[in-house]
Amino acid sequence: MEKPICVLGLDISSSKIGIAVLDENKNILTSEVLKLSSDLSLEERGLMLENKLIKLNKHYYIDDVFIEEPFIAFGGGKTTAQTMAILQRFNGMCSYIAFKVFEMKPIMVAVRSARTKLGIKIPKGTKKGDSKKFIIEYVEKNHPDFKYNMTVHGNPAPGTDDRADAIVIALYGLETT
């Protein structure tokens, strides 16, 4: 059986990684979140991603890899220079891991570029936490097969936004290749 031609979208943070594999017809083949323990070093978390990507590479022919760029500006709240340095470092490690596994240079994608290209509009003044709802709604509207659990408080389960972000990054990739 031939492996389908696909693109991979990654939304990387140091605590979880949204992973999406879409085929050339924009069908979601894989949508998941890789949860990373804070007890592990960044290198150990990178190994977890590498193992996951190796498994994906066995099932799919990944034609392109798209990774959401890490933020480079302070967003207020709890963001510190140390946090940003960790995110930059881990994003670089993950980019290298993807390069190593798929033998191609990942394409870095600015989240605003992806949202603009796909026509995702988030009203000005929307708080970061609330903007996640717009992304999840966009993915759900355009991909009825995108399913997720809700918390007891009626919110999307943790990691749903990371999965949705990875799908948006992969969709951007399909739109630009």
Salt bridges, closest charged atoms under 4 A:
GLU32 OE1 - LYS52 NZ 2.99
GLU43 OE2 - ARG89 NH2 2.44
GLU50 OE2 - LYS100 NZ 2.94
ASP130 OD1 - LYS133 NZ 4.00
ASP161 OD2 - LYS132 NZ 3.27
ASP162 OD2 - LYS16 NZ 3.85
GLU175 OE2 - LYS26 NZ 2.31
